[in-house]
Amino acid sequence: MTTDREAEKQARLRELFIHYLLGWGAWLASMLVAYVLFTIAHWFGAKEAIFSLLPWLAYLGVGFALTKYCLPRYIDFHPVWKTIDNLVGVKLRGIFLWPLFYLVLLFKLGFLHVMR
C-alpha cells in the first residue's frame, strides 16, 4: 500500500510529466507554425515586414504560454531553478526565464534558416 505522502509525490510527478509534455508540444507546435508561415511568405514572394513579423508573433505567443503556464510547473521541481529562487526570489525568476526563452528562439530561427 502507498502512503499519502507517496501518493502525493506520484501525483506531483504525473502533473510534472503532463506539463513537460505540454511544454515540448507547444515548442514543436511553434516550430511548425513558424515553418508554415515562412513557407507561405516564400510562396508569395513576400519580403514585406508583415510576413517576417508573423513568425515572431507566433514565437512570442507560444513563448508567453510556455513561460506563463507550462515552464513554471517544471521549474518548481528543478534544483537549478530552486537555487535561483532561493537567491533572488520567485518574482525575479522571469529575469532568468525570458533570456532562456530567447536563446531557444534564436536556436529555432537558426534551425528554420537551415531548413530553408
C-alpha positions in Angstrom: 0.0 0.0 0.0 1.1 3.5 -0.7 1.1 6.2 2.0 -0.5 9.5 1.5 2.9 11.1 1.0 3.9 8.6 -1.7 0.6 9.1 -3.5 1.1 12.9 -3.3 4.6 12.5 -4.7 3.3 10.3 -7.6 0.5 12.8 -8.3 3.0 15.7 -8.5 5.3 13.7 -10.8 2.4 12.8 -13.0 1.4 16.5 -13.2 5.0 17.5 -13.9 5.2 14.9 -16.7 2.0 16.3 -18.3 3.2 19.9 -18.1 6.6 18.7 -19.5 4.8 17.2 -22.5 2.7 20.3 -22.9 5.8 22.4 -23.0 7.5 20.3 -25.6 4.3 20.1 -27.6 4.0 23.9 -27.6 7.6 24.2 -28.6 7.1 21.8 -31.6 3.8 23.5 -32.5 5.6 26.9 -32.6 8.2 25.4 -34.9 5.5 24.0 -37.2 3.6 27.3 -37.2 6.7 29.3 -37.9 7.7 27.0 -40.7 4.3 27.2 -42.3 4.3 31.0 -42.1 7.8 31.2 -43.6 6.7 28.8 -46.4 3.5 30.8 -47.2 5.5 34.0 -47.2 8.1 32.4 -49.5 5.3 31.1 -51.9 4.0 34.7 -52.3 7.5 36.0 -52.6 6.8 38.3 -49.7 9.7 40.3 -48.4 7.4 42.8 -46.6 7.9 43.3 -43.0 4.5 42.0 -42.0 5.3 38.5 -43.3 8.6 38.5 -41.5 6.9 39.6 -38.3 4.3 36.8 -38.3 6.7 34.0 -37.1 8.0 36.3 -34.4 4.5 36.9 -33.2 3.9 33.1 -33.2 7.1 32.7 -31.2 6.2 35.3 -28.7 2.7 33.9 -28.2 3.9 30.4 -27.6 6.8 31.7 -25.5 4.3 33.6 -23.3 2.2 30.4 -23.0 5.2 28.4 -22.1 6.6 30.8 -19.5 3.2 31.5 -18.0 1.6 28.0 -17.8 4.0 25.2 -18.6 7.5 26.0 -17.5 6.8 27.3 -14.0 5.5 23.8 -13.1 8.7 22.3 -14.4 10.9 24.9 -12.8 9.3 24.3 -9.3 10.8 20.8 -9.4 14.2 21.6 -10.9 17.1 22.1 -8.5 18.8 24.8 -10.5 15.7 27.0 -10.5 15.1 26.3 -6.8 18.6 27.7 -6.2 17.8 30.8 -8.3 14.5 31.2 -6.3 16.4 31.0 -3.1 18.9 33.6 -4.3 16.7 36.2 -6.0 13.2 35.1 -5.1 10.3 33.7 -7.1 9.2 37.1 -8.5 12.5 37.8 -10.1 12.7 34.3 -11.7 11.4 35.8 -15.0 14.6 37.8 -15.4 16.4 34.5 -15.9 13.5 32.8 -17.7 13.0 35.2 -20.6 16.6 35.2 -21.7 16.5 31.4 -21.7 13.3 31.6 -23.9 15.1 34.0 -26.3 18.1 31.6 -26.6 15.6 28.9 -27.6 14.1 31.4 -30.0 17.5 32.0 -31.7 18.1 28.3 -31.9 14.7 27.8 -33.6 15.4 30.7 -36.1 18.8 29.1 -37.0 17.1 25.7 -37.4 14.4 27.2 -39.7 17.1 29.0 -41.7 19.0 25.7 -42.2 15.7 24.0 -43.3 15.1 26.7 -46.0 
